[in-house]
Each structure stands twice: as C-alpha cells, then as structure tokens.
Amino acid sequence: MSTPDTRVSAAQWIARAIAIVVLVPIRLLWEGVLLLCRATAAALGYIARHLLVPAAELIRHWVLRPAWIVVKDFLWGWVVQHLLWGSVLTPLLSLLLEHLLRPLRRAVEVFLWRKVIRPAGAWLLRWVVYPIAYAIAWVCHQTVKWLIVWPLSQLWRWVLHPLWKAVRVTARYGWRVATLIVGVLVVLPCRALYRHVLRPVFAAFAVVWLAVVVRPVRWVHGTIVRPMNRWAAEIMTSVFGH
C-alpha cells in the first residue's frame, strides 16, 4: 500500500507565504475596525441607556407629571372653571372689554413690550440661553473629539497607517518576487527554448524546404515548363497565325 505524498512544492510554499503576508494583515485590520465599531456602539448605547433614559424618566415622573396633574385637576378643574371664571373673570372681563380694552392694549404695547419683555428677553438670551448653548456645544465637541476623533486618529496613526505601509511594501515585494519567479520559471526557459531549439529547427526547416521544394520547382519551371510553353506558343502561332 503506497503512502500519500506529503511533500509540498516550492510554488505552494510561495503561495502560502504570500497568503499569510497579504491576507492575514487585511483580516486583522477588518477585525480591528469591527471591534472599534462595536465598542463605539456599546459606549453610545451605554450612555443612552444609563444617562439619557433615566434623566428623561426622572423629568417626566417628578416634573412634567405633577405639573400636568396640578394644571389639569386643580387649576383648570376648580380654580379656573368654578371660582375664577364663574365669580370673577366673567364680570371682570365684561368690565375690561367695555372700559379698559384700548388703554390696556396701549399700556401693554408701550410698557410691557418696550420696558419689560424685550429687555428681559435680551438679558435671558445673552446671559442664559447663549451660555447654555455654548456649554452644550462645548460638551458635544469634547465628546466627539475624545470619543470619536481621537480614537480614530490613534487607530490610523498606530494601526491602519503602519498596516497600509506594510501591505503596500508587501505587495510591491510580492510583485517583484512574482516577476522574478515568472522570469526565472517561464521567460528564461521560453527564451532558451526559442534560441537553442526552435530557431535552429526553423532555420534547418527553411534550408530543407529551399533544397527539397523551392530549387527543384524552380529548376522544373525554368528547364521544362517554360520551354514547353514557348514551344507550344510557337506551334500555335505557326498553325493559327497572328
């Protein structure tokens, strides 16, 4: 019983080496990118799950819901509808509509808007809204800078860029090695075969063809065919005339 041949040829060793040098770094790079994406998604999910959702639940449970209950049940249900609207607001609005609508409108336009509301709005916009917006923008900028931009820059600087250089150098070296191998295994044997075998064979065939075919055919044509044609032409001329 014959044993299987476990020997590996040089071409197979070269193919395995090229696969290890080229494909393994690309696979490691892909796995690193997937790991970074998973870590970023996990961090964002952790922030949303443990910070944003509890904060929203806290605001909804302790601020919005009690305020809505107070407005719906107490203010609107009893104070506004029963006491204010029925006993105070209806007579007061009637009096105001009849006697104080135009002066109150003028007072609201002149005093409240120009003296109170617009300065208060400008002050709130300058000292409250702008600082809060700037703080939120700064926090977002720092978060993006340190959680996304800096890890990506470090990944490019220490992992992707060296891997790219290594892959480029490996590809260039592999191309040179492949070119050398093809030149040694294919080009040089073909050139030697043409120079030492095919060209002498073609030259010998040309000499044999010239000696065996061309010269006999030329001799037959010059010695036999041409005189016969000339003789036949003279006979035809002498018989039939011009």
C-alpha positions as CSV (number, residue, x, y, z in Angstrom):
1,M,0.0,0.0,0.0
2,S,1.5,3.3,-1.1
3,T,1.8,6.2,1.4
4,P,0.4,9.7,0.4
5,D,2.9,12.2,-0.8
6,T,3.2,14.8,1.9
7,R,5.9,16.9,0.1
8,V,5.0,20.5,-0.7
9,S,6.3,22.1,-3.8
10,A,8.1,25.5,-3.8
11,A,5.2,27.1,-5.6
12,Q,2.8,26.0,-2.9
13,W,5.2,27.4,-0.2
14,I,5.4,30.7,-2.0
15,A,1.6,30.8,-2.4
16,R,1.2,30.1,1.4
17,A,3.7,32.8,2.3
18,I,2.0,35.4,0.1
19,A,-1.4,34.5,1.6
20,I,0.0,34.8,5.1
21,V,1.7,38.1,4.4
22,V,-1.1,39.7,2.4
23,L,-4.4,38.2,3.6
24,V,-3.7,37.9,7.4
25,P,-3.0,41.7,7.9
26,I,-6.1,42.6,5.9
27,R,-8.2,40.2,8.1
28,L,-6.7,41.6,11.3
29,L,-7.4,45.2,10.0
30,W,-11.0,44.2,9.3
31,E,-11.5,42.6,12.7
32,G,-10.0,45.8,14.4
33,V,-12.4,48.0,12.5
34,L,-15.4,45.8,13.5
35,L,-14.1,45.8,17.1
36,L,-13.9,49.6,17.1
37,C,-17.4,49.9,15.7
38,R,-18.8,47.5,18.3
39,A,-17.0,49.4,21.1
40,T,-18.3,52.8,19.9
41,A,-21.9,51.4,19.6
42,A,-21.7,49.8,23.0
43,A,-20.4,53.1,24.5
44,L,-23.2,55.2,22.9
45,G,-25.8,52.6,23.9
46,Y,-24.5,52.6,27.5
47,I,-24.7,56.4,27.6
48,A,-28.2,56.4,26.2
49,R,-29.4,53.6,28.4
50,H,-27.8,54.7,31.7
51,L,-27.9,58.5,31.4
52,L,-30.4,59.9,28.9
53,V,-33.2,57.4,29.6
54,P,-33.1,57.7,33.4
55,A,-32.9,61.6,33.1
56,A,-35.9,61.6,30.8
57,E,-37.8,59.3,33.2
58,L,-36.9,61.4,36.2
59,I,-38.0,64.6,34.5
60,R,-41.2,63.0,33.3
61,H,-42.0,61.5,36.7
62,W,-41.1,64.3,39.0
63,V,-41.7,67.5,36.9
64,L,-44.0,67.0,34.0
65,R,-46.5,64.6,35.5
66,P,-47.0,66.6,38.8
67,A,-47.3,69.9,36.8
68,W,-49.8,68.3,34.5
69,I,-51.8,66.9,37.4
70,V,-51.8,70.3,39.1
71,V,-52.9,72.1,35.9
72,K,-55.5,69.6,34.9
73,D,-57.1,68.8,38.3
74,F,-56.6,71.8,40.5
75,L,-56.1,75.0,38.4
76,W,-58.3,74.2,35.5
77,G,-60.8,71.9,37.2
78,W,-61.7,74.0,40.2
79,V,-60.0,77.4,40.3
80,V,-60.4,78.5,36.7
81,Q,-63.7,76.9,35.9
82,H,-65.7,77.3,39.1
83,L,-64.2,80.1,41.1
84,L,-62.4,82.5,38.7
85,W,-64.4,82.0,35.6
86,G,-67.8,81.9,37.2
87,S,-67.4,84.5,40.0
88,V,-64.5,86.8,39.0
89,L,-63.4,86.5,35.4
90,T,-66.7,86.8,33.7
91,P,-67.7,90.2,35.3
92,L,-64.2,91.5,35.2
93,L,-63.7,90.6,31.5
94,S,-67.0,92.3,30.8
95,L,-65.9,95.5,32.6
96,L,-62.5,95.4,30.9
97,L,-63.9,94.8,27.5
98,E,-66.3,97.7,27.9
99,H,-64.0,100.3,29.5
100,L,-60.3,99.4,29.6
101,L,-59.5,97.4,26.4
102,R,-57.9,100.2,24.4
103,P,-55.9,101.8,27.3
104,L,-54.7,98.4,28.4
105,R,-53.7,97.5,24.9
106,R,-51.7,100.7,24.6
107,A,-50.1,100.2,28.0
108,V,-49.2,96.6,27.2
109,E,-47.6,97.6,23.9
110,V,-45.7,100.6,25.3
111,F,-44.7,99.5,28.8
112,L,-44.6,95.7,28.9
113,W,-43.0,95.1,25.5
114,R,-40.6,98.0,25.4
115,K,-39.7,98.2,29.1
116,V,-40.1,94.7,30.4
117,I,-40.4,91.9,27.9
118,R,-37.8,92.9,25.3
119,P,-35.1,93.8,27.9
120,A,-35.9,90.6,29.8
121,G,-35.7,88.6,26.6
122,A,-32.4,90.2,25.6
123,W,-31.0,89.6,29.1
124,L,-32.1,85.9,29.1
125,L,-30.8,85.4,25.6
126,R,-27.4,86.9,26.5
127,W,-26.8,85.5,30.0
128,V,-28.8,82.3,30.0
129,V,-29.5,80.9,26.5
130,Y,-26.2,81.7,24.9
131,P,-24.1,80.3,27.9
132,I,-26.3,77.1,28.0
133,A,-26.0,76.7,24.2
134,Y,-22.2,77.3,24.4
135,A,-21.9,74.8,27.2
136,I,-23.9,72.2,25.3
137,A,-21.8,72.8,22.1
138,W,-18.6,72.6,24.1
139,V,-19.6,69.3,25.7
140,C,-20.7,67.8,22.4
141,H,-17.4,69.0,20.8
142,Q,-15.3,67.5,23.6
143,T,-17.3,64.2,23.5
144,V,-16.9,63.9,19.7
145,K,-13.2,64.9,20.0
146,W,-12.3,62.4,22.7
147,L,-14.7,59.6,22.0
148,I,-14.6,59.5,18.2
149,V,-11.9,61.7,16.6
150,W,-9.0,60.9,19.0
151,P,-9.5,57.1,18.9
152,L,-9.8,57.2,15.1
153,S,-6.7,59.3,14.8
154,Q,-4.8,57.0,17.1
155,L,-6.1,54.0,15.2
156,W,-4.9,55.5,11.9
157,R,-1.6,56.6,13.4
158,W,-0.6,53.4,15.2
159,V,-2.6,50.6,13.4
160,L,-4.1,51.5,10.0
161,H,-1.2,53.6,8.6
162,P,1.5,51.1,9.5
163,L,-0.6,48.2,8.2
164,W,-1.2,50.2,5.0
165,K,2.6,50.7,4.6
166,A,3.2,47.0,5.4
167,V,0.6,45.9,2.9
168,R,2.0,48.3,0.2
169,V,5.6,47.1,0.8
170,T,4.4,43.5,0.9
171,A,2.5,43.9,-2.3
172,R,5.5,45.6,-4.0
173,Y,7.9,43.0,-2.8
174,G,5.4,40.2,-3.7
175,W,5.1,41.7,-7.2
176,R,8.9,41.8,-7.6
177,V,9.2,38.2,-6.3
178,A,6.4,37.1,-8.6
179,T,8.0,38.9,-11.6
180,L,11.4,37.3,-10.7
181,I,9.8,33.8,-10.4
182,V,7.9,34.2,-13.7
183,G,11.0,35.4,-15.3
184,V,13.1,32.5,-14.0
185,L,10.4,29.8,-14.5
186,V,8.8,31.0,-17.7
187,V,10.6,33.7,-19.6
188,L,14.1,32.3,-19.4
189,P,13.1,28.8,-20.4
190,C,11.0,30.1,-23.2
191,R,13.8,32.3,-24.4
192,A,16.3,29.5,-24.2
193,L,13.9,27.1,-26.0
194,Y,13.4,29.6,-28.8
195,R,17.1,30.5,-29.1
196,H,18.6,27.0,-28.9
197,V,15.7,24.7,-30.2
198,L,13.0,26.5,-32.2
199,R,15.2,28.9,-34.1
200,P,17.7,26.2,-35.3
201,V,14.8,23.9,-36.1
202,F,13.1,26.7,-38.2
203,A,16.4,27.5,-39.9
204,A,17.0,23.8,-40.7
205,F,13.4,23.5,-42.0
206,A,13.9,26.6,-44.2
207,V,17.1,25.1,-45.6
208,V,15.5,21.7,-46.2
209,W,12.4,23.4,-47.8
210,L,14.7,25.5,-50.0
211,A,16.7,22.5,-51.1
212,V,13.9,20.0,-51.4
213,V,11.0,22.1,-52.7
214,V,12.0,25.6,-53.9
215,R,15.0,24.7,-56.0
216,P,13.5,21.6,-57.7
217,V,10.3,23.6,-58.5
218,R,12.4,26.5,-59.9
219,W,14.5,24.1,-62.0
220,V,11.5,22.3,-63.3
221,H,9.9,25.6,-64.2
222,G,13.0,27.0,-65.9
223,T,14.1,23.9,-67.6
224,I,10.8,22.1,-68.6
225,V,7.7,24.2,-68.1
226,R,9.0,27.5,-69.6
227,P,10.5,25.8,-72.8
228,M,7.3,23.8,-73.2
229,N,5.2,26.9,-73.0
230,R,7.5,28.7,-75.5
231,W,7.3,25.7,-77.9
232,A,3.6,25.4,-77.6
233,A,3.3,29.1,-78.3
234,E,5.4,28.8,-81.4
235,I,3.3,25.9,-82.6
236,M,0.1,27.8,-82.1
237,T,1.5,30.8,-83.9
238,S,2.7,28.8,-86.8
239,V,-0.6,26.9,-87.1
240,F,-3.1,29.6,-86.5
241,G,-1.1,32.7,-87.3
242,H,-1.3,36.0,-85.5
